[in-house]
Amino acid sequence: MKQKKKYIIISIVILIILFIIGSFYYIYFNDRENMNNTIINDTTLIEEVFSDKNISHNKEIIEGYRNTYNNQDVVGEIEFLNTDYKKPLMQYSDNDYYLNHTEDKTSSYMGAIYLDFRTDINNSDKLLIYGHNSASIDMPFKILESYYDYNYYLGHKYVKITSEEKTRLYKIYAITIEVEERIPTYMIAFANAYAYINNQGYFLEISKDKLELPILTGFLTKEEDIQEGNRLCVEDLQRLDDVLQIMKSATSNEVDSLVTKINIANKQNYILELKDEKKTVQMGDTSNLSTKMLYIKSILEQNKKIEGEILVNTDLNNKGAIFRKKV
């Protein structure tokens, strides 16, 4: 049995956040006494950021985002100065929700920029901020890719964090490269080979070796784009987000190890293949996953090794799930 392979990739992390940086940390809170003892390298910029006309609009800025997205989870704004990048800062009761929900609470692999749930934007010395980044598609923190260029960094050193009560200015003082381990979780079969991908949809390796991983079929990503370091196309990434939800529910019900293929061609009806059980499952969309998995598990237990098709894309409340034996 082949073991899952592990891969090491390089990703950029911008160490702008989120602790006091000595002379590079500027803060305004109701008065300017904190500024008097601070060494200011860029006087014009600092005065502009903390001018009365700017800080007086803090509450208006935050309320504007809340009204735009109809969401009270907005606690602040992050802005990279000398760019047009401005994003609302979200905060939830955990660090998982905004990994796959946008500012208006729409479920999406894009996620949002959000503050660690253990952090108080007004009173914490250290602010931990999270968000997705990608070199290939427009993700919330894609601007970080620009900091590979030293000349870009020189012209864009400052980040402003605005809340209802405070304006904070941070200076980016260092850029480091973080080594991150990524593990393949799915495969795509093409051209007599397999492309291993991870939960973020990145192609980790192209190989002729077939791992014991579910194979995704019905994908839209162009064959010429299936290369190491690339990522699934936007449509496939959206479907991958659904697959992750399906497999999470399958894991909770001890069904995940039976899944050998997942057809993602139709977002309204994902199809699972359970080869050893000689069955396919018509899943429908990602609604009512817990109920669907309970039906699937029950049908599997009652019909072991009997070839057929499980339908949970039905009216479960009135008709329940259906098992059709192959004739």
Phi and psi in degrees as a GROMACS rama.xvg file:
@    title "Ramachandran Plot"
@    xaxis  label "Phi"
@    yaxis  label "Psi"
@TYPE xy
-76.2298  138.295  LYS-2
-87.7981  154.296  GLN-3
-63.0326  134.857  LYS-4
-87.798  154.446  LYS-5
-115.173  146.529  LYS-6
-131.472  147.829  TYR-7
-112.301  127.547  ILE-8
-127.169  166.19  ILE-9
-108.39  131.082  ILE-10
-133.457  153.385  SER-11
-92.5842  138.255  ILE-12
-125.71  127.409  VAL-13
-95.2974  116.129  ILE-14
-88.4633  69.6041  LEU-15
-99.3425  -17.615  ILE-16
-117.363  121.883  ILE-17
154.83  39.3612  LEU-18
-142.886  163.95  PHE-19
-63.9549  133.792  ILE-20
-111.996  29.6299  ILE-21
63.6627  -122.209  GLY-22
-71.2811  -8.87823  SER-23
-95.6947  1.94978  PHE-24
-106.727  117.362  TYR-25
-119.744  137.231  TYR-26
-143.896  143.91  ILE-27
-122.578  129.731  TYR-28
-146.356  94.1338  PHE-29
68.9108  -31.6758  ASN-30
-141.062  179.609  ASP-31
-112.512  17.8437  ARG-32
-61.8769  -32.7291  GLU-33
-65.2897  -22.1304  ASN-34
-81.8909  -23.526  MET-35
-64.4303  -32.5888  ASN-36
-99.9292  14.025  ASN-37
-101.013  133.777  THR-38
-77.9932  120.505  ILE-39
-108.548  120.694  ILE-40
-85.5977  -29.306  ASN-41
-126.537  81.525  ASP-42
-59.2707  -44.0398  THR-43
-61.4275  -45.3239  THR-44
-64.2287  -44.2435  LEU-45
-63.2672  -45.1793  ILE-46
-63.7111  -36.5077  GLU-47
-67.3015  -44.6257  GLU-48
-62.0364  -40.5188  VAL-49
-101.869  19.7209  PHE-50
-69.0176  153.513  SER-51
-57.0412  -38.2405  ASP-52
-65.8656  -25.5356  LYS-53
-86.3677  -51.4077  ASN-54
-69.7733  -21.5534  ILE-55
-73.3563  -13.8174  SER-56
-100.332  9.28238  HIS-57
-55.3098  -53.2808  ASN-58
-61.8869  -37.2654  LYS-59
-63.037  -40.1729  GLU-60
-62.5047  -48.9773  ILE-61
-66.4965  -43.3231  ILE-62
-62.9172  -33.4054  GLU-63
-61.1947  -44.7717  GLY-64
-64.0054  -43.1018  TYR-65
-60.842  -40.0051  ARG-66
-70.9264  -40.2515  ASN-67
-60.9603  -44.3525  THR-68
-99.4694  0.244251  TYR-69
51.2474  51.0488  ASN-70
-149.032  118.785  ASN-71
-81.7366  1.16069  GLN-72
-75.9614  -6.93834  ASP-73
-71.5683  122.476  VAL-74
-115.974  -10.3921  VAL-75
-173.831  -170.625  GLY-76
-136.545  139.874  GLU-77
-112.521  133.593  ILE-78
-136.296  129.127  GLU-79
-91.1102  112.986  PHE-80
-67.0193  151.061  LEU-81
70.657  19.3045  ASN-82
-137.912  174.628  THR-83
-97.3204  17.0633  ASP-84
-81.9657  114.134  TYR-85
-140.216  129.574  LYS-86
-137.522  145.865  LYS-87
-70.4689  146.558  PRO-88
-99.1984  123.046  LEU-89
-98.1794  160.295  MET-90
-151.809  130.799  GLN-91
-123.401  -176.62  TYR-92
-80.934  -2.87014  SER-93
-148.224  176.469  ASP-94
-99.6057  14.5377  ASN-95
-102.672  -35.393  ASP-96
-57.0052  -50.9821  TYR-97
-83.8191  6.29475  TYR-98
-67.7835  -31.5194  LEU-99
-135.258  29.8295  ASN-100
-136.988  139.235  HIS-101
-83.1635  -178.05  THR-102
-61.3015  -28.2871  GLU-103
-94.6282  16.0439  ASP-104
72.3022  18.0121  LYS-105
-75.558  132.902  THR-106
-67.8931  123.669  SER-107
-162.427  142.538  SER-108
-63.5241  -18.4823  TYR-109
-65.0157  -37.0273  MET-110
67.0369  -160.906  GLY-111
-145.205  173.133  ALA-112
-86.27  126.047  ILE-113
-143.848  157.041  TYR-114
-94.2904  141.382  LEU-115
-53.5012  135.136  ASP-116
-65.226  -18.0935  PHE-117
-88.2179  1.09532  ARG-118
-103.464  140.653  THR-119
-103.762  112.757  ASP-120
-62.1272  -24.4842  ILE-121
-91.8658  -25.9004  ASN-122
-122.308  -16.173  ASN-123
-77.2078  138.903  SER-124
-72.3075  -32.0546  ASP-125
-113.565  126.962  LYS-126
-110.87  123.165  LEU-127
-102.827  119.413  LEU-128
-120.735  134.66  ILE-129
-121.832  153.981  TYR-130
179.489  153.795  GLY-131
-78.5107  149.017  HIS-132
-136.879  146.422  ASN-133
-152.556  143.005  SER-134
-81.1707  -18.8871  ALA-135
-103.598  -27.3506  SER-136
-131.896  165.765  ILE-137
-81.4285  87.9413  ASP-138
-95.6643  164.085  MET-139
-53.9664  -37.0649  PRO-140
-108.123  30.149  PHE-141
-62.2652  -24.1761  LYS-142
-56.0319  -25.4527  ILE-143
-62.6594  -26.3197  LEU-144
-59.5704  -30.4778  GLU-145
-64.6667  -22.8301  SER-146
-79.4131  2.13671  TYR-147
-65.4789  -27.5485  TYR-148
-88.6264  114.985  ASP-149
-61.9608  -37.9226  TYR-150
-64.6977  -34.8772  ASN-151
-65.0052  -43.3309  TYR-152
-56.939  -43.2676  TYR-153
-60.065  -29.752  LEU-154
-96.1302  -0.783442  GLY-155
-143.289  60.7104  HIS-156
-87.4142  -14.0429  LYS-157
-111.387  141.133  TYR-158
-127.075  130.444  VAL-159
-108.305  132.947  LYS-160
-113.933  122.333  ILE-161
-114.839  132.364  THR-162
-125.978  -178.956  SER-163
-63.9332  -29.6624  GLU-164
-107.525  -17.0859  GLU-165
-140.197  156.118  LYS-166
-123.357  125.133  THR-167
-118.25  141.089  ARG-168
-121.448  125.656  LEU-169
-114.685  143.757  TYR-170
-106.364  127.803  LYS-171
-69.1811  116.347  ILE-172
-109.329  -11.2124  TYR-173
-158.349  150.746  ALA-174
-125.961  131.521  ILE-175
-129.569  159.908  THR-176
-104.484  125.366  ILE-177
-104.287  131.896  GLU-178
-87.2634  124.001  VAL-179
-125.392  135.136  GLU-180
-89.4128  129.443  GLU-181
-123.99  137.159  ARG-182
-117.262  132.249  ILE-183
-67.167  138.786  PRO-184
-124.307  -17.6853  THR-185
-142.983  166.639  TYR-186
-132.628  155.575  MET-187
-123.731  128.997  ILE-188
-93.5568  130.219  ALA-189
-162.387  146.264  PHE-190
48.4733  47.2823  ALA-191
59.4345  26.8782  ASN-192
-145.104  179.061  ALA-193
-128.085  136.571  TYR-194
-104.46  120.668  ALA-195
-86.2589  132.483  TYR-196
-126.757  158.586  ILE-197
-106.17  -173.981  ASN-198
-67.7532  -15.6256  ASN-199
-93.5981  0.84855  GLN-200
84.1464  14.4043  GLY-201
-85.1372  140.804  TYR-202
-81.9669  117.373  PHE-203
-92.9033  -35.9567  LEU-204
-163.173  147.625  GLU-205
-107.149  125.024  ILE-206
-148.628  157.734  SER-207
-86.2188  -8.87408  LYS-208
-80.617  130.288  ASP-209
-94.0719  115.146  LYS-210
-84.9593  165.483  LEU-211
-85.4366  70.1641  GLU-212
-131.74  152.39  LEU-213
-61.9146  139.603  PRO-214
-97.7164  129.045  ILE-215
-89.3325  128.31  LEU-216
-120.735  167.642  THR-217
72.9552  22.9869  GLY-218
-80.2589  160.765  PHE-219
-106.601  -12.2865  LEU-220
-57.7228  131.594  THR-221
-68.3231  142.704  LYS-222
-58.1141  -37.2487  GLU-223
-68.0815  -16.7995  GLU-224
-91.0255  -5.50284  ASP-225
-82.9701  88.8655  ILE-226
-140.268  150.954  GLN-227
-55.8647  132.066  GLU-228
94.1447  -21.9372  GLY-229
-78.9089  178.613  ASN-230
-134.265  158.135  ARG-231
-56.1489  154.679  LEU-232
-67.2072  166.283  CYS-233
-56.9316  -44.8886  VAL-234
-61.2675  -41.9744  GLU-235
-69.6892  -33.0762  ASP-236
-64.2713  -38.4223  LEU-237
-62.8982  -41.2757  GLN-238
-70.4672  -34.4121  ARG-239
-61.636  -37.8207  LEU-240
-59.2132  -40.3587  ASP-241
-67.0709  -41.2796  ASP-242
-59.8881  -41.1068  VAL-243
-61.418  -39.114  LEU-244
-66.1755  -42.5306  GLN-245
-62.184  -45.9675  ILE-246
-71.438  -29.3814  MET-247
-63.8468  -42.6036  LYS-248
-67.9057  -38.7224  SER-249
-62.7274  -38.5255  ALA-250
-63.5451  -41.708  THR-251
-62.31  -25.8867  SER-252
-107.029  12.6704  ASN-253
58.6163  38.6491  GLU-254
-111.48  -15.545  VAL-255
-57.3229  -37.573  ASP-256
-69.0036  -14.0486  SER-257
-86.9662  -16.3118  LEU-258
-79.8922  120.955  VAL-259
-108.369  -28.1359  THR-260
-142.792  150.451  LYS-261
-135.434  117.903  ILE-262
-88.2073  118.674  ASN-263
-107.869  16.2641  ILE-264
-62.6372  -34.7874  ALA-265
-119.021  111.682  ASN-266
-62.8974  -21.4289  LYS-267
-89.826  -7.49641  GLN-268
-155.512  87.0401  ASN-269
-76.135  142.351  TYR-270
-120.33  122.397  ILE-271
-99.2483  140.898  LEU-272
-111.128  127.287  GLU-273
-114.114  86.8766  LEU-274
-59.9428  -48.5976  LYS-275
-65.4605  -27.994  ASP-276
-88.6981  -5.13393  GLU-277
59.7818  41.1034  LYS-278
-138.522  153.795  LYS-279
-117.593  156.113  THR-280
-126.987  121.495  VAL-281
-86.6071  103.581  GLN-282
-82.8864  -28.1679  MET-283
75.4215  -148.785  GLY-284
-89.816  -159.857  ASP-285
-94.0329  12.5929  THR-286
-76.5432  151.006  SER-287
52.0713  39.9901  ASN-288
-61.9048  -40.1676  LEU-289
-60.4251  -44.6385  SER-290
-64.9528  -43.6366  THR-291
-60.1355  -44.206  LYS-292
-66.0728  -34.1721  MET-293
-63.7711  -41.0864  LEU-294
-64.1092  -44.7851  TYR-295
-60.1718  -46.8939  ILE-296
-61.36  -43.0558  LYS-297
-64.1172  -43.8279  SER-298
-65.0919  -39.2154  ILE-299
-62.7174  -41.7268  LEU-300
-66.2691  -33.6664  GLU-301
-86.2562  -14.8411  GLN-302
-134.568  50.4078  ASN-303
-60.2469  129.768  LYS-304
61.2173  11.9199  LYS-305
-91.3061  120.218  ILE-306
-69.1792  137.367  GLU-307
171.224  -164.452  GLY-308
-130.946  131.055  GLU-309
-100.93  129.135  ILE-310
-114.854  112.725  LEU-311
-116.934  11.209  VAL-312
-92.4384  39.835  ASN-313
-115.943  -176.83  THR-314
-78.5202  87.0286  ASP-315
-65.1257  -31.9371  LEU-316
-67.4471  -36.2097  ASN-317
-104.952  -31.2913  ASN-318
-116.454  -18.0829  LYS-319
72.7585  -171.417  GLY-320
-85.1502  163.33  ALA-321
-127.383  138.653  ILE-322
-118.884  122.793  PHE-323
-109.837  114.471  ARG-324
-71.024  143.984  LYS-325
-75.4978  130.125  LYS-326
